[in-house]
């Protein structure tokens, strides 16, 4: 490895640890956005901030104090001037225009964290090495810190590459957790003219050295908040005057998990949060339920949503309370383009450190990169979601999660060689 490439790899790992130490939830990634933007602008990429292209009506699951988050981002080392340039929405589009005719290749890198408290014991590598999260209740427990750092390193490699043609567009996406940001990025038109689209994820339960060129089987999903509002009353003195939102929500929770499976394919439902009541002697006047549903295709997702709404409304009617349903996130189903997955798999076979390659693997989770993938495919382009194995200390979204940083070098090389292949550099 030459000195220039070695420095890019070292900087990539340093950035990953910096992002890991300063995790930011979806729609609050002002620090991460600003740091990436400064790097992109220094490389000469054309930069557009989320505030320039994201429309409020396309945003799901955003309830933040933007001013407070920007203040925190500056206090944690981001350039205040760059934060101001971001506007009200996080995320970034950075484009390299080679000035020569050729395809448009777009790549998505998610940048948000998971809302969980990170382990801080001596056995946890980030704690041992001094880059454990400094933001309470926030943790990079899914590898997005690595994805963001890989995106910056890729830009550094491409900037020095001669012979490229067309345009390379790097999308640093906010709010992938809860599938909230991908739809807004798609609606902004960022991939409408893309010939190729690539998303990538580290880990996914596979060891370092394994690469698969594409993913199939993503599940459609909706993330839903249900607010039940009843009437409070003294539980001993006047119980007949109350309308119990807690019991309505509890009834709904139990019956939601009784929605029948469907013979046409996989379905999922999970009530993850249920908060209700005010005191032991008060008829509970309010309850908040947070849940998610999934389905293997659009029809199954609709089946789950229809039955979910039916059950929740039925529980509300049973107890005479009101119900407000809010969609907090959503994603769809798509598969990787077979030809593109095959090409990436063949490229991966030539990369040092890669020990096993698979054309495609099935995914039983969800990712809102599917909005971008499907848009490109509907417009006649090709798209693939690459999996790069990374040996991990715990599963994704676990408080002890950490991944083998050597996998980042493999991921970087896969993307670099793929872009060179697509955009004429080799």
C-alpha positions, -999 to +999 in steps of 0.1 A: +000+000+000+015+034-010+018+062+015-012+081+000-035+052+002-023+043+037-031+078+049-066+076+035-072+043+053-058+056+085-079+088+083-110+066+076-105+047+108-098+079+127-130+094+114-150+063+122-139+065+158-147+102+159-182+096+146-186+067+170-177+089+199-203+116+189-234+096+177-264+115+166-300+103+162-320+106+130-326+142+119-301+156+145-269+147+126-257+183+124-221+175+136-217+145+113-231+164+083-209+194+089-177+174+093-185+154+061-194+186+043-161+203+052-142+172+039-162+172+007-158+209+000-120+206+006-119+180-021-137+202-045-170+182-046-202+201-054-220+201-021-257+205-014-271+203+021-303+186+033-318+220+040-316+228+003-334+198-011-354+180+017-390+192+019-409+192+052-439+173+038-417+144+029-402+140+064-413+114+088-405+109+125-388+142+131-395+159+165-364+178+175-351+211+188-329+220+158-314+250+176-303+229+206-289+202+183-269+227+163-255+242+195-245+207+207-229+199+174-208+231+176-198+224+212-187+189+201-163+203+174-182+209+142-176+241+123-204+266+133-204+282+098-209+248+081-237+240+106-254+272+096-251+262+059-269+230+066-302+248+072-330+229+090-323+194+077-293+172+080-278+151+053-257+159+023-253+154-015-217+156-027-211+153-064-179+148-085-185+159-121-157+146-143-166+169-171-167+139-195-198+122-208-207+091-189-231+075-165-244+089-132-235+067-103-251+074-069-240+058-036-259+061-003-242+062+031-264+064+062-250+085+091-274+083+121-271+063+153-292+040+174-310+053+205-294+030+230-269+035+258-235+021+250-217-003+273-187+012+290-170-018+306-133-024+300-141-054+278-158-031+252-132-020+227-145+016+221-145+022+259-110+006+262-096+028+234-114+060+244-140+065+217-171+053+236-202+075+231-202+108+249-239+114+241-262+096+267-287+072+252-270+074+218-247+048+202-234+038+168-247+002+173-253-006+136-221+004+118-233+037+103-202+054+118-182+031+095-204+038+065-200+075+068-162+072+072-161+049+041-180+075+021-154+102+029-125+079+021-141+069-012-144+106-021-106+110-014-097+081-036-120+092-065-107+127-064-072+114-072-084+090-099-078+099-135-098+087-165-132+087-149-163+099-168-198+109-159-208+119-124-204+103-090-229+114-065-224+105-028-255+107-007-250+110+031-285+101+044-300+110+077-325+090+097-321+055+084-330+040+118-368+039+118-367+042+080-374+079+080-348+096+058-347+075+026-381+086+014-373+123+018-340+118-002-359+100-029-386+126-032-359+153-035-350+138-069-314+130-060-314+097-080-340+105-107-312+106-134-290+080-119-279+051-141-265+031-111-272+031-074-253+014-046-259+011-009-236-008+015-238-023+050-211-036+072-216-067+093-252-081+090-241-112+110-214-122+085-176-124+093-149-102+080-137-114+046-172-122+032-188-100+005-221-104-012-229-084-043-265-078-036-294-083-011-329-096-019-359-100+003-361-067+022-394-064+040-418-035+036-423-018+069-442+010+086-434+025+120-465+037+138-473+058+169-508+053+184-520+078+210-551+069+230-568+097+248-595+089+274-608+107+305-592+107+339-612+100+371-608+089+407-604+052+405-622+047+439-646+076+441-659+080+405-646+052+383-677+053+361-667+088+349-634+077+335-625+063+301-594+041+304-568+047+277-544+023+293-568-007+290-576+003+254-539+004+245-532-029+264-561-046+246-548-034+213-513-046+221-524-081+228-547-084+198-521-068+174-499-098+181-528-121+173-531-109+137-531-140+116-500-149+095-506-148+058-500-177+035-487-154+008-454-146+026-437-133+057-453-108+080-441-092+113-455-071+140-440-058+172-453-034+199-420-021+212-432+007+236-463+012+257-465+041+281-497+048+299-513+062+330-506+088+357-511+072+391-524+040+408-556+057+418-563+074+385-583+060+356-556+064+329-565+093+306-537+087+280-515+060+265-488+060+238-479+029+219-450+026+194-451-004+170-438-016+137-452-039+110-435-056+081-445-076+051-426-094+023-442-073-004-466-043-009-497-064-006-486-081+026-476-047+041-511-034+032-526-065+048-507-059+080-515-021+081-552-027+075-555-052+103-534-031+126-556-001+121-587-023+126-575-037+159-564-003+173-597+013+163-617-016+178-599-013+211-605+025+212-642+019+205-644-008+232-633+017+259-648+048+244-615+066+239-601+085+210-572+074+188-546+092+168-524+072+145-492+087+131-468+071+107-433+077+119-414+059+092-419+037+061-400+016+036-407-006+007-395-039-009-371-042-037-343-066-048-308-059-061-305-059-099-290-094-107-266-081-133-252-055-110-249-079-081-230-104-103-206-077-114-199-065-078-194-101-067-168-107-094-150-075-084-149-086-048-132-118-057-101-098-068-098-079-035-072-089-009-088-100+024-119-113+007-123-150+014-158-158+004-182-141-021-219-147-026-240-131-054-270-124-032-283-131+003-318-128+017-325-100+041-354-103+067-349-068+078-357-034+062-337-005+049-351+027+034-324+027+008-351+007-010-369+039-019-338+050-038-331+016-053-366+013-066-367+048-081-335+041-101-348+007-112-382+022-123-363+047-144-344+020-162-312+020-141-296-007-120-292-009-082-275-031-056-273-033-019-238-047-010-231-066+022-196-066+036-190-089+064-175-075+096-168-097+126-187-082+155-186-084+193-224-085+195-254-082+173-266-050+157-284-026+180-268-043+211-251-021+236-218-041+232-218-039+194-185-031+177-171-043+144-137-053+130-123-021+114-104-042+088-137-047+071-138-010+062-108-014+040-125-042+021-157-022+018-138+008+005-120-012-021-152-029-033-168+005-038-137+021-054-133-007-079-170-008-087-172+029-094-141+027-116-157-001-135-190+018-139-175+052-147-148+041-171-117+043-150-107+007-153 
